[in-house]
Amino acid sequence: MKYTHEMEKAMEKSHGMNYSEYERKLSNRMKVERRREQDYALSKKVVAEATSQIHK
């Protein structure tokens, strides 16, 4: 996959590393993927809470 300049900027802003650093070390990839999982879980929780508030 070819990464664009915008994708590189987003990776740097979100995770503090560029794609080549992410790709080079397994520990970097694991750190990023753990954070993505946490963000996903949090967003699911927020959506569930908002949905329950709407349907009260």
Buried (B, 14 or more C-beta within 10 A) or exposed (E): EEBEEEEEEEBEEEBEBBBEBBEEEEEBBEBBEEEEEEEEEEEEEEEEEEEEEEEE
